[in-house]
Amino acid sequence: MHKAEWTALIISLAGVAAGFLVAVRVFEAVPHVEDEMAYVWQAQVFAHGHLTVPTPPFPQNMQVPFVVDANGQRFAKYPPGWPMVLALGLLLGIRTWVNPLLGGLAIWLTFRLGQKVFGTATGLLAALLTLVSPFFLVISGSLDSESWSLVLTLSFLIAWVDSFDLGHVSMPTGEKHSLRWMSVSVAGLSLGLLILTRPLTALAVALPFFLHGLLLLWRGDSGVRLRVLAIGLISLLVGSLFLAWQYKMTGNPFTNLYTLWWSFDRVGFGPGIGLEPGGHNLYFGLQNTKALIIDTNKDLFGWGNFSWLFLPFGLWAVRRNRATWLLTGIFISLMVAYVFYWASALHYGPRYYYEGIFALTLVSAAGILWLAGSFRAKGWRRLRVGLVGLVLTGLLSYNLAVYLPARFEQIYGLYGIHPSQLSPFLTAQARSKTPALVLVHVQKSWVEYASLIELEDPWLTTPFIFAWSNNGSVSDADLAKQYPNRRAIYYYPDQPDKFYNAPR
């Protein structure tokens, strides 16, 4: 590798380390939101070689957030792509490392993409901007699916660039045939896996390339047309497994599993969609877009309201580059696609736009370098380099010293979840009471129950299993009868170190 590649590798490894520190210091290596809890649960099922588990008695009392029941079976409402990857992390005993490792890979792929389409300097600077991005660091430390879908998006885009010679430097002539078909395979597989991970995001990512593909079919030669069709076919074959998944779960390939948890959780406009009276509509979609853009501006680089600062200059600098409009088209397409979804989900930042973060970092990097001019400049032109460097250093310092600490503090203990809530069940005294059914009397919030299911497996065979007391019409006594070989323990979160043998 050349010096630039070694530098990019160091930045990528720093991204792995930073993501892991966020995972263990900010998120304390436990799920905090319903999505993560469902992903971890489904990953456990996959890791044991199963797709579902039998529905337990009184499922409303034994629920797991965003895990649903149908036809006597229990499974997460989410597509299988990310839980499959997370399951591999569980099997290797590195659950907490999975997203940090993917984050580091995303930095490397951002560098490679930038190197191919804009040049090495832009790729390196974009990798550095990604490393210090609050948006990137929060997602890399979580257990959510976006890091994996970002890697797939970048892999797809790089493979598309190679397949159709859109890069800054073309492939060597002698290697074109074999490498192009390898790129075609990678592009199709990546997009297909993205469908299996985040279908609406995959649709948004694919849209600019679908339009470009139509242009290539019209103007290209037979080889170009064949590659376009091959990418489409491979992605559709792999992506069709999503319909197979839904068929296996429900008997209908077109059943939206999200609606098994909330009937209103659908994409589109109209009555019965979303939480607003009369349903989701264009106005509410644009309001969500406004909130996501505001959050992107804050969270992208942590420069207050100035994360967009270098984007106009970057767009001007790369306006004639053939790949620019594909990169930026992904971000624009994500914005359009999520107008049709009723939720905004800002707890981890504007994560619906996360798969387009590289477009913002690469174009910003191009803008910075365009403003700075040549590093070999002399005289007053050298001052230009110094001024841009000074401004950038100040902005990066503000992010690291002011914005990032405040952002991490904001999400530390999100929803009041801490691993310390598990501590009462890890003592020798607690273990002496196992196997036990813990009847959790929720007093303030669902997290008092949900934070504890980290200690149970999907088959309810762990020393402790947990039931949400009074979450429905079932009595504690009836719940206990379902588990005659377990001691019934009554647990009240306001007295976390006490276990009661009867209701207090």
N, C-alpha and C positions, 0 to 999 in steps of 0.2 A: 504493500500500500504506500501511497505517497503521503507527504506531510499533511495535506488537507484531510485525507481519509483518517489518518491517526487522530487528528484534532477532532473530527466528527465523532469518532469512536469514543474518545474521552468524554465529549459532551453527552453522548448517548448513555454511557455508563454512569455519568453524574445524574442523568435523568432517572435511571433505575434506583440509584441511592436516594435521591430526593423523593421519589414516589414512595419508596419503602418507609422513609422517615415520616412522611405524611400519614401513611397507613397505620403506623404503630404509635405515633405521637399525637396525631390529631384525631384519627378515627379509632385508635386503640385496638385495631385489628378485629373489630366486631361490626356486624351489619347495623346500620342506623335507620334506613328507610325500608319501606315495604318491598320495593323492587329487589334490594339486596337480599332480604330474608328469603324471598321466593327463589331467587337464583341459587343461593347456597343450598336451600332445601332440595331443589331439583338436581343440582350437581351431586349431592349425596346419593340420590336415587340412581343417577347415571353411573356413578363410581362403583356401585354395587351390581351393575349389569342389568338394571331394570329401567323401564320407562315410566311406570306408575307404581303406586302402592294401594292396597285396599283401603277404602274409606273406613275410618274408625267409627265406632258407635258414637252417636251424638256429635256429629262433625262440627256443629256450630260452637261447641264448647272446647273442641280440640283443634281449632282452626290455626292455620299459619297464614300470615298476610299474603294475599295475592296467590294463594294456592287453592284450587277449586276442586269440586267433586262432581263426577258425572258417571253414570252407569256403574256405580259401585267402586269406582277408582278415583284416586286423588293424584293431582299433578299441578304444576305451576301453570299460570295462564300465559306465560311468555313463550316465544319460539325457542327451539332447542339449541340454537347455535352457541350462545354464550355459556349456558350451563354445561355443555359438552366440554368446552375449553376449561372451565372452572373445575370440572370433575377431574381432569388430568392433573390440575394443581393439587386437588385433594389426595389423589392416589400417590403423588410424589411428596406429599407432606409440605407443600409450599403455597398454600392458599393465599397467604398474605403477599407473596411475591408475584403472583400472576399478573396483576395489573401494572405494578411497577416495571416488570420485565417488558410487557407490551408497550408501556409508555416509552421506555428506552428504545425499543425497536421503532416506534413511530417517529422518534427524533431522527434516528438514522435514515429512515425512509424519506423523511422531509428533506434532509440533506441531499440524498441521492436524487430526489425529484428536482430540487432546486439546481443541483449541479447539472442535470440533464437539460433542463429547459431554460435556465437563466445564467448558469455559470457557477463555478465553485465558490466564489466569494459570497454570492447571494445564498447559496445552500448552507454554507457555514453560519452566516449571520442569522438565517431563519432558524437553524437548529438551536442557536444560543437563545434567541427570542422565545422559542418554544420551551426551552428548559426553565426559564424564569417566569413563564406565564402562570398566573394564579389559576386560570381556567384549566390549564394542562395539569398542574400539580394536584388540584383537588380531585379531578377525575382519576388520575393515576394512582391516588391513594385509596380510592373507593373500591367497592366490590361490584360496581355497576358495569354495564356491557359496553360503554362507549369506547374504551381503549381498544378493545378487540375490533369493533366496527371501524375505528379510525385506521388501524393497521390494514384491514381489508380494503378500505377505500383508497389508501395510498398505494397498496399493492396493485389494485386494479388500474389506477391512473398511470403508474409507472409502466405497467405492462402494456397499456393502450398506447402510451407515448412511444414505446419501443416497437410495437406492432406496426405502427404507421409512420415511423421516422419523423416524429414531431419534436425530437430533442434538439438541444443546442449543438450536439455533435452526433452525426449519424453513425450507425453501426458499421464496423468494417465490412467491406463488400463480401469477402469470403465467408463471413460468419452469418450473413443476413438470414439465409433461409432457415437454418436450424434454430437460431436465436429468436427469430420472429415467431416460429411456431411454438417455441417454449413460452414466449410472451403471450401468445394467443391463449394457451392453456391456463396460464396464471391469471390472465384477465377474466376469463370465463369462470374459473373456479372461485376467484375472489368475490366477484359480483354474486355468484350463486350462494356462497357462504354468507354474504351480507344479507341476502334475502332471508336466509335461515336465522339470522340474528336480529335484525331490525328491518322488517319489510317496508315500512313507510320511508325510512331513511334510504333504503336500497332503491326505491322508486325515484326518490329525489336525486340521488347520486347518478342513477342511470340516465335520467332525462337529457342532460346535455350531450351525453355520448350517443344516445339514441338519435338525436338530431344530427350530430356529426356523422353517425353511421349512415343515415339516410343520404347525406351529402356524398359520402364516400361511395355508396352504392350507385349513385347517379354519375359521379365523375371518375371513379377509380377504374383501374383495369381489372381483369379477372382475378388476379391474385389478391388485390385489395378487397374485392367483393367477397371472396371466399373467406378471408380472415374476419371480416365483419360478421358474416353469417355464422362462422364457427364460434366466435365469442358469444354471440347471442344464443346459439344452441346449447353450448356448455353451461352458460349461466342459467338458462331456463331448465335444463335437466337437473342441475343441482338444486336450484331454487324450488323446483316442484316437490321436493321432499318436505317443504313446509306444508303443502296441501296434504301430503301423505301423513304427516304428523297430526294435523287436525282431524283427518279421517280416523286415524288410530285412536285418538282421544275421545271422539264423540260419535263416530259413525257417519259424519258429514264433513267432507273436505273443506266446505265453505263456512263452517261454524266459526265465528270469531270468539276465541277462547276468553278474550277480555270481558265479553258480555256475560260470561258465567259468574263473574264476580260482581260487576256493576253492569246492569242492562244498558246504561246510557254511555258506556265507554266505547264509543265508535268514532270513526273518522267521517267527517262530512257536516252538512248543515241540515237543520230541520228539527221538528219536535222529537223529544225523546233522546236527543244527543247532547251530552254535557249537562251541566248543572243549572244553567240559566233558564229562567221561565221562557217557554216557547222554544227552547233548544238553542244549539250553537248556530251562529250566523256569521256573516262576513264582518260585521262590526266587532263582535267579540274576538274573532280571529285576528283582526288587525290590532286590537288592543293587546292581545297576547304577543303579537309580533313586536309592537312598540316596547313592551316590557322586556322581551328577549334581547332586542337591540340595545336598550339601555344597559342591561346587565352585561352584554357582550363588551360594550364600550368600557365598562368598569373592570371586568374580570379578565379581559384578554391579556393586557400587559400590566395592569395595576397602576396606570398613570392617571388616576382620577378620571376625568371625562375626556382624556386626550389619547386614548388607545388608537384612535383613527388617524392620528396626526400625520403619519408618513404614507398612508394609503393613497391619497390623491397623487402624490409624487411618484409612487410605485406604479400606479396604473398608467401614468404618462410614460414612465421609463420603459415599460414592457408592452406598450400598446400594440406594437407590430409583431410581437412574438405569437406564433401560431397556437401555442399551448395555453396562453394567458386566459383565453375566454372559456376554456374547459375548466381550468382551476377555479376561476371566479364564478363560473356558471354553477358549480356544485354548491357554493355557499348561497347564491341567489335561489337556486332550486330548493334547497333546504328551507329557506325562509318562506317560499311560496307553499311548499308541501305542508308545513306545520301551521299555516293559516287555517287549514281544514281540521286541525285537531283541537279539541276544546280546552285541554290543559296547557299550562305554561311550565310547570315543574322547575322552579328556580333554586331549589335548596342546594344543589351542587353547581350552581351557575347555569348559564343558558345551554344546557346539555343537548338540546335538540339540534343545535348548530355545531356540535363538537366535531363532527366528521368533516367540517369545512375549515377547521382552525388553520390548517397548513396554507390555505389560500391567503389568509390574512397575514400570517407570519412571513410567507415568501414575498408577497407584494409589498409589505412594509419594509422588509429587508432590501428589496430592489429600490424602494424610494429613498431609504437612508443612503445607500451607496450612490445613487444618482445625485442626491444633494451634496454628498461629500466630494464627488468628482474623483479624479485620479490621485492615488496616493503618491505618485511620482511628480505631482505638480510642484512648481517652484514659485517663489515670490508670494504675491497676495493670494494666489489660488491655493497655496498651501494653508492659508488661514481658513479657507472654507472647510477643509478636512478637520482642522482643529475645532472649529465651532460646532460642526455636526457631532463630532466625537464628544465634546463637552456636554452638549444638550442630551445626547443619548446616555452618557454616563450619569447625568443628573436624574434622568427619568428612571433608569434601572435602579439607581440607589434609592430613590423614593419608593419604588415598588418593594424592594427587599427590606428596607428599614421601616416603612410605614404601612403600606397597603397589605402586604402578605401577612405580617403578624396579626393585623386586625381581621383579615379574612379568615385566617385559621381559628382565631378566637371565636369568630361568629359561628363556625360550624362545629367547634369542639363540643362534644356531648349533645349533638343534635337530637332533638326530641327527648332530652334528658336521659339518653342511653349511655351507660358506662359499663365496662366489664366488672366493676366493683359490685354491680347488682347480682352477679353470679357467685360472688364470694361466699355468701352464707351456705351455699350448697356444695362447697368444696372442702369444708372442714371435716375432721374425723367424726365429730358428733353427728353431722348431717349424713355422712356415709353409713353410719350405723343404723340409720332408719330405712335404708334402701332394701329392696326395691320399693319405690314409693310413687303414689299418685299425689301430686301437689295441686290442691284446689286453690287457685289464686283469686282472691277477692279484690278485684280491680276497684280502686277508689277514685282515681283522677283521670287516668288516660290508658288507652290500649297498650301503651308501651310497657306498662307495669307487668303485663302478661307476656307480650311479644318479645321483650328483651331476654326472657328466660329460656325461650325455646332453642337458643344456641346450645343448650345442654342436652337436648333430646334428638334422637334420630327419627327419620320419617316412618319407621316401622314401630315406634314407641316401645323399643326394647332396652333403652338405656336405664341406668339406675333410677334417675328421676324422669318422669314425664309430667306434663303440666296441662291443667284444664282451667278454662276461663269460667269461674263460678258465676252462676246467675246470668250467663249470656244466652238467655232464652228461658224456656219454661222448665228445663230439667233441674231437678234438685241435686244437691251434692251427694245425697245418699244413693240416688239412682246412678250417678256417674261412678261412684265407688263400687257399685255392684258389678259394673262391667270389667273391673280389674280386681277380682277376688284375691289374687296372689300378691297384691301390692298394699302397703300401708297407706291409708288416706291421711294426708297432712294438710292442715288448713293454714294458708299463708296470707299475711296482710303486709303489703309493701311499706306501710308506715312503721312497721316493726320488723325490719328485715332480718334480724338475728333471732327471731322467735318462731318456732314451729308449734302449732296447736294440734291436739288430737281431736278437738271438737270445735265447732264455731265459737268464737270468743263472744 
